[in-house]
Amino acid sequence: MPATRILPTEEAVDLVELTRTLAAKELAPRVAEAEADAAFPREVFRTLGRSGLLGLPFAEKDGGAGQPYEVYLQVLEEIAAVWSSVAVGISVHALSCLPLARFGTDEQRGAWLPEMLAGELLGAYCLSEPHAGSDPSALRTRAVRDGDDYVINGTKAWTTHGGYADFYTVMARTSDDGGHGISCFFVPACTPGLTADPPERKMGLTGSATATMRFEDVRVPAERRIGAEGQGLKIALASLDCGRLGIAAVATGLAQGALDHAVRYARERETFGKPIIEHQGLAFVLADMSAALESARATALSAARLKDRDLPFTREASIAKLVATDNAMKVTTDAVQVLGGYGYTRDFPVERYMREAKVMQIFEGTNQIQRLVISRALDRNDGGALTVVGKE
């Protein structure tokens, strides 16, 4: 892991140390077999929840740890460096909890959040649809009011934890008023009419289940609507800003794991009488990998610190997601190159890191969408002129 982490409190230092211990003892011994078998590690999330790691960025009054995002992201990094499927799962679980934490009533938060943040309930986030991935305002899943209930019909694609989650945070159309006609619902997995297709057969992150969810006359009490009717797209986009920071951290941790393996191999492997890390051509590859990694980390933490001060961070979240995931793809590809033929075999984990990095350029909004978000922000804000904010 990086030589130095700058953390704001001793409590945060203890959290990172706890995470490293859990990752070494609970995750590392299981990752290779679970990924090879495409086995979903449900019990791991309970372990992490009981250790307090699933509720880090949420308020203590709701059962969370009240930690700033800059701490939460660094904990995610530590987990991703060992097991990216689990780190992605933590980020998605947080994404599914955020609408309730931010837009739910006191009664809703009190009834559901403690178990969610403790890991007893695992969440999933249903926004994308087969025809509406990058354009959530075009979603067609519909929720029709029927007395004290809503009846939901439709299909949600690419649902992480689909078929394994205990609850689903669902965006559904309640009117035909475009982006203003979407509402948010908290739907327990046991609700009749809610089913999951078989998991997708994926190139990477095989330990993370991804499935299409089908809603057929799913009846949800109106008290399970989160926020006002028609507020769903606002809720979704606010949550995605945070989710993009989570994926930036996961990509950074993944890249760190790849660099660590590459450096260890380069120190041990000898050619022409010396370790290959001493050959300048390869040493410069490792140096570029390190530079890409550190720039990704700095970009993600800079965006997190804006969020922690309640400053706008949408553009910065997109920049962090773009930079971190593009850099993770580069670093993992180079890690395979450093190991040569061995890097292309499953005897070493770097080929898995490379496969896992690819999807990070795609989910939580493709990197083309991130460029669209960034460019539109530049157009609105006079080319991105810096706003000066003093120290609190």
C-alpha positions in Angstrom: 0.0 0.0 0.0 1.1 3.6 -0.3 4.0 4.7 1.9 1.9 7.4 3.6 -1.8 8.0 4.2 -2.8 11.3 5.6 -5.9 10.7 7.8 -7.7 13.4 9.8 -8.0 11.6 13.2 -6.5 8.8 15.2 -9.9 7.1 15.0 -9.5 7.1 11.2 -6.0 5.6 11.5 -7.5 2.8 13.6 -10.2 2.2 11.0 -7.6 1.8 8.3 -5.6 -0.6 10.4 -8.7 -2.6 11.2 -9.5 -2.8 7.5 -6.1 -4.0 6.6 -6.3 -6.7 9.3 -9.7 -7.9 8.1 -8.6 -7.8 4.5 -5.6 -9.9 5.2 -7.4 -12.4 7.5 -10.9 -12.6 6.1 -10.6 -11.6 2.4 -7.2 -12.5 1.0 -7.5 -16.3 1.8 -10.9 -16.5 -0.1 -10.6 -14.2 -3.0 -8.9 -16.5 -5.6 -11.3 -19.4 -5.1 -14.4 -17.2 -4.9 -13.6 -15.3 -8.1 -12.7 -18.6 -9.9 -16.0 -20.1 -8.9 -18.1 -16.9 -9.3 -19.3 -17.4 -5.7 -21.0 -14.5 -4.1 -19.5 -13.8 -0.6 -22.6 -12.8 1.3 -21.1 -13.6 4.7 -18.2 -11.3 4.1 -20.6 -8.3 4.0 -22.0 -9.4 7.4 -18.5 -9.5 8.8 -17.7 -6.1 7.5 -21.0 -4.7 8.7 -20.5 -6.0 12.2 -17.0 -4.4 12.2 -18.7 -1.0 11.4 -17.2 -0.7 7.9 -20.5 -0.6 5.9 -21.8 2.5 7.7 -18.7 4.7 7.7 -20.0 7.8 5.9 -23.4 7.8 7.5 -24.6 9.7 10.5 -24.2 8.1 14.0 -27.8 8.8 14.8 -28.8 6.5 11.9 -26.4 3.7 13.0 -23.4 4.9 11.0 -19.9 5.8 12.0 -20.1 9.5 11.1 -16.8 9.4 9.2 -15.9 11.9 6.4 -15.8 10.7 2.9 -12.0 11.1 2.7 -11.8 8.4 5.3 -14.4 6.2 3.8 -12.7 6.3 0.4 -9.4 5.3 1.9 -11.0 2.3 3.6 -12.5 1.3 0.3 -9.1 1.5 -1.3 -7.7 -0.9 1.3 -10.4 -3.5 0.5 -10.2 -3.1 -3.2 -6.4 -3.7 -3.2 -7.3 -7.2 -1.9 -10.8 -8.0 -3.3 -12.4 -5.6 -5.8 -15.7 -7.4 -5.9 -16.2 -6.8 -2.2 -15.2 -3.2 -2.5 -17.6 -2.6 -5.3 -20.3 -4.3 -3.2 -19.6 -1.9 -0.3 -19.8 1.1 -2.7 -23.1 -0.2 -4.2 -24.5 -0.9 -0.7 -23.7 2.7 0.3 -25.3 3.9 -2.9 -28.5 2.0 -2.1 -28.6 3.5 1.4 -27.9 7.1 0.5 -31.4 8.0 -0.8 -32.9 6.9 2.5 -30.2 8.5 4.6 -30.5 11.9 2.8 -34.1 12.1 1.6 -36.0 9.7 4.0 -38.2 10.7 6.9 -37.1 10.3 10.5 -39.5 7.3 10.7 -38.1 5.7 7.6 -34.5 6.1 8.7 -35.2 4.8 12.2 -37.1 1.8 10.9 -34.6 0.6 8.2 -31.2 2.2 8.3 -29.7 0.6 11.4 -29.9 -2.9 10.0 -28.9 -1.7 6.6 -25.7 0.0 7.9 -24.9 -2.9 10.2 -24.8 -5.3 7.2 -27.7 -7.4 8.3 -29.5 -6.2 5.2 -27.6 -5.9 2.0 -28.7 -3.4 -0.6 -29.0 -3.0 -4.4 -29.6 0.0 -6.6 -32.1 -0.2 -9.5 -31.7 2.6 -11.9 -30.4 1.4 -15.3 -32.7 -0.3 -17.8 -31.9 -2.3 -21.0 -32.7 0.7 -23.2 -31.8 3.5 -20.7 -28.3 3.1 -19.2 -26.6 6.4 -19.6 -29.9 8.3 -19.8 -31.9 7.6 -16.6 -34.5 10.2 -17.5 -35.7 7.8 -20.2 -36.5 4.9 -17.8 -39.8 3.1 -18.4 -40.3 1.1 -15.2 -43.6 2.5 -13.9 -45.1 2.8 -10.5 -48.9 3.4 -10.5 -50.7 4.6 -7.4 -53.4 2.3 -6.2 -54.9 3.4 -2.9 -52.2 3.3 -0.2 -49.8 1.4 -2.5 -47.8 1.7 -5.7 -47.8 -1.1 -8.2 -44.5 -1.4 -10.0 -43.9 -3.0 -13.4 -40.8 -3.0 -15.5 -37.2 -4.3 -15.8 -34.0 -3.1 -14.3 -30.6 -4.1 -15.8 -27.1 -4.5 -14.5 -28.2 -4.7 -10.8 -25.2 -5.4 -8.6 -26.3 -7.9 -5.8 -29.3 -8.7 -8.0 -30.9 -11.8 -6.6 -28.8 -11.7 -3.4 -29.8 -8.3 -1.9 -32.3 -7.9 0.9 -33.7 -4.7 -0.4 -33.7 -2.7 -3.6 -33.6 1.1 -4.0 -35.7 1.5 -7.1 -36.3 4.4 -9.5 -39.6 4.2 -11.3 -41.8 6.5 -13.4 -44.9 7.9 -11.6 -45.8 10.3 -14.4 -44.9 11.1 -18.0 -43.3 14.4 -17.1 -39.8 13.4 -18.3 -37.1 13.6 -15.7 -39.6 15.2 -13.2 -41.8 12.1 -13.4 -39.5 9.7 -11.5 -39.9 8.6 -7.9 -37.7 6.5 -5.5 -38.9 3.4 -3.6 -37.5 1.1 -1.0 -38.5 -2.4 -2.0 -37.8 -5.5 0.2 -36.5 -8.5 -1.8 -39.3 -10.7 -0.5 -42.0 -8.6 -2.1 -44.2 -10.7 -4.4 -43.6 -10.2 -8.1 -39.9 -9.2 -7.7 -37.6 -11.7 -9.3 -34.0 -11.9 -10.6 -32.8 -13.4 -13.8 -29.7 -15.7 -13.6 -26.5 -13.6 -12.9 -24.7 -12.2 -15.9 -21.6 -14.1 -17.1 -19.0 -11.4 -16.8 -15.5 -10.8 -17.9 -14.4 -9.7 -14.4 -15.7 -9.1 -10.9 -17.1 -12.6 -11.0 -17.5 -12.7 -7.3 -20.0 -9.8 -7.6 -23.4 -10.9 -8.7 -25.0 -8.8 -11.5 -28.5 -9.6 -12.7 -31.6 -8.2 -14.4 -34.4 -7.5 -11.9 -38.0 -8.0 -13.0 -41.0 -6.2 -11.4 -44.4 -7.8 -12.2 -47.2 -6.1 -10.3 -44.9 -5.5 -7.3 -47.1 -3.8 -4.7 -45.2 -1.4 -2.5 -46.8 0.6 0.3 -46.7 4.4 -0.2 -44.8 4.7 3.0 -41.9 3.1 1.3 -41.6 5.9 -1.2 -38.4 7.9 -0.5 -38.8 11.7 -0.9 -41.6 13.4 -2.7 -43.3 12.0 -5.8 -41.3 13.2 -8.8 -38.1 13.7 -6.8 -36.5 10.4 -7.9 -34.1 11.7 -10.6 -32.7 14.4 -8.2 -32.2 11.6 -5.6 -30.6 9.3 -8.2 -28.2 11.9 -9.5 -27.2 13.1 -6.0 -26.5 9.5 -5.0 -24.5 8.8 -8.2 -22.1 11.7 -7.4 -21.2 9.8 -4.2 -21.2 6.5 -6.0 -18.7 7.8 -8.5 -16.4 8.7 -5.7 -16.7 5.2 -4.4 -15.8 3.7 -7.7 -12.9 6.1 -8.0 -11.6 4.7 -4.7 -12.2 1.1 -5.7 -10.3 1.7 -9.0 -7.4 3.3 -7.1 -7.2 0.4 -4.7 -7.3 -2.1 -7.5 -4.4 -0.2 -9.2 -2.5 -0.3 -6.0 -2.9 -4.0 -5.7 -1.6 -4.5 -9.3 1.4 -2.2 -8.7 2.3 -4.0 -5.5 2.3 -7.4 -7.3 4.3 -6.0 -10.2 6.9 -4.4 -8.0 7.3 -7.6 -5.9 7.7 -9.7 -9.1 10.2 -7.2 -10.6 12.4 -7.4 -7.4 12.4 -11.2 -7.5 12.7 -11.9 -11.2 16.2 -11.8 -12.6 17.4 -11.4 -16.2 21.0 -10.8 -17.4 22.2 -11.2 -13.8 20.1 -8.7 -12.0 16.5 -8.1 -10.9 14.4 -6.7 -13.7 13.4 -3.7 -11.7 17.0 -2.5 -12.2 16.5 -2.5 -16.0 15.7 1.1 -16.9 13.1 0.2 -19.5 11.0 -1.7 -17.0 11.7 0.6 -14.1 10.2 3.5 -16.0 7.1 1.5 -16.6 6.7 1.0 -12.9 7.4 4.7 -12.3 4.6 5.6 -14.7 2.3 3.2 -13.0 3.1 4.8 -9.6 2.5 8.3 -11.0 -0.9 7.3 -12.5 -1.9 5.7 -9.2 -1.0 8.7 -7.0 -2.7 11.2 -9.4 -5.9 9.1 -9.2 -5.7 9.0 -5.4 -5.2 12.7 -5.1 -8.0 13.5 -7.5 -10.5 11.3 -5.6 -9.5 12.6 -2.2 -9.7 16.2 -3.4 -13.3 15.6 -4.5 -14.1 13.9 -1.2 -12.9 16.8 0.8 -15.2 19.1 -1.2 -18.1 16.9 -0.3 -17.1 16.8 3.4 -17.3 20.6 3.5 -20.7 20.6 1.8 -19.4 22.2 -1.3 -20.5 21.3 -4.9 -18.6 18.3 -6.1 -20.5 16.9 -9.1 -17.8 17.9 -11.6 -15.0 16.8 -9.4 -16.7 13.4 -8.7 -16.9 12.8 -12.5 -13.2 13.9 -12.9 -12.2 11.5 -10.1 -14.1 8.6 -11.6 -12.7 9.3 -15.1 -9.1 9.7 -14.0 -9.1 6.8 -11.5 -10.7 4.3 -13.7 -8.7 5.2 -16.9 -5.5 5.1 -14.8 -6.5 1.7 -13.3 -6.9 0.3 -16.8 -3.5 1.5 -17.7 -1.8 0.3 -14.5 -3.3 -3.1 -14.6 -2.4 -3.6 -18.3 1.1 -2.6 -17.5 1.2 -4.9 -14.6 0.5 -7.8 -16.9 3.3 -6.6 -19.2 5.7 -6.5 -16.3 5.1 -10.1 -15.5 5.4 -11.1 -19.1 4.0 -14.5 -20.0 3.2 -15.2 -16.3 1.0 -12.1 -16.2 -1.2 -13.7 -18.8 -1.8 -16.8 -16.7 -4.2 -17.3 -13.8 -1.3 -18.3 -11.6 -0.9 -14.6 -10.8 -3.7 -12.2 -10.0 -2.7 -9.4 -12.3 -4.7 -10.7 -15.2 -7.8 -10.7 -13.0 -7.0 -7.1 -12.0 -6.9 -6.1 -15.6 -10.3 -7.7 -16.3 -11.8 -6.1 -13.3 -10.4 -2.6 -14.2 -12.3 -2.6 -17.5 -15.8 -2.5 -16.1 -14.9 0.4 -13.9 -14.7 2.6 -17.0 -18.3 1.6 -17.7 -20.4 1.5 -14.6 -21.6 4.4 -12.5 -21.8 6.2 -15.8 -19.4 5.4 -18.7 -16.3 7.6 -18.9 -17.8 9.2 -22.0 -20.7 10.3 -19.8 -18.2 11.6 -17.3 -16.6 13.7 -20.0 -20.1 15.0 -20.9 -20.8 16.0 -17.2 -17.4 17.7 -17.0 -17.7 19.6 -20.2 -21.2 20.8 -19.4 -20.0 22.1 -16.0 -17.2 24.0 -17.8 -19.8 25.6 -20.1 -22.0 26.7 -17.2 -19.1 27.9 -15.0 -17.0 30.2 -17.3 -14.5 27.5 -18.3 -14.1 26.1 -14.8 -12.6 29.2 -13.1 -11.5 28.4 -9.6 -13.7 29.4 -6.6 -11.6 30.4 -3.6 -12.8 29.0 -0.2 -11.0 29.8 3.0 -10.1 27.4 5.8 -12.9 26.8 8.3 
